[in-house]
């Protein structure tokens, strides 16, 4: 399972906010914002701060999706 924060970036655009504005409003660090940009895990507490700052719910800023692994299928060697 993976996390996407595309909704967060779209919401910032809709609210005409920069990432630095979010840092200041939510009281989060640049490092934390960097982790978000890299789709890394962050704490629920940080997500809560972001939601309070943007007046939204977690559903408005992130989503989970399943990553499909491609499974290699070996073909039988016809000469064997």
N, C-alpha and C positions, 0 to 999 in steps of 0.2 A: 504494500500500500504506500502511496506517496501523497504529498500535500502540494496543493497549488495555491499560491497567493495572488493569482491574476486578478481576482475580484478586488483585492486591496488596491492594487495599482490602478485599476479602472476607477475605483471610488475616489482615490486621490485626484485623478484627472477631473472627474465630475465635480469635485469640491474645489477645484483650482488650487490644490495644495502641492507643495514640493515635499520630497522626503525629509528635508531638513525641518519643514514645518511640522511634520508628523513627529519627528524626534522631540521637538520642543513641546508640542501640545500633549503628547502622551508620556513624556518624561522617560523616554527610552534612549539607549546609547546608539551611537553610530554603528558599533559592532553588532548590536542586536538587529538593526536594520539591514546590515550586510548579510546576516544569517537568513533573514527573510528573503532577500534577493537571490540567495543561493538555494532556496527551498530547503533549508535545514530546520531541524526541530527547535522550537522555542517554547518557553513555559506558558502555561495557561494564564498566569498572572500578567505576562506581557501582552498576550492576546486581549485580556480584559482591559488593560490600560489603553490599548489601541481602540477598542470598541467604545470605551467611554469618551475618548478624545474625538472620535468620528461620529458619535451618537448612532451606533449601529450594533448589530449582533454579530457573533462569530460567523454565522452563516453568510453574512454580507461580505466577509473579507477572505474567506478561505474555503476550500473544498478538498475532499479526499477522492482519490481515484485509484483504481487497481492497475498495477503495471502487469502487463502480460509478458511472460517469458517465452521467447521462441525456442522451441525444442527441435534440435537437429535430428532429422531422421536419416539413418544410414541406409543407403540403398545396397541391396545385395549385389556383390560382385559377380557379373555373369560368367566370368572365366573360372570361378571357384567351383 
